Amino acid sequence: YGIPYRALRVAGIANLLAAGMLITSDHEAHMSTRNTVCCMAQGQAAGTAGALCAARQCGTRDLPYSVLRQALEAGGVILEN
């Protein structure tokens, strides 16, 4: 399953990304996002998004998902379709 980028954006706080056990989700979904592989993937996505936002001088909510996806794929990340 995929975890949407918006789940990494902290609700109510601009320009803050969270990964691992801190992501925004309901209780049932949260139980399956705590494993190491999911946490590592979320961390890579959050770190990449943060770097892209800094380079583009934009906020986390202004970063187009297509730009993040392209950067992750260029880094060898295999994403679901």
Secondary structure, DSSP 4 states (H G I P E B T S, - for coil): ----GGGTBPTT-TT-B--GGGS---HHHHHHS-SHHHHHHHHHHHHHHHHHHHHHT--TTTS-HHHHHHHHHHTT-----
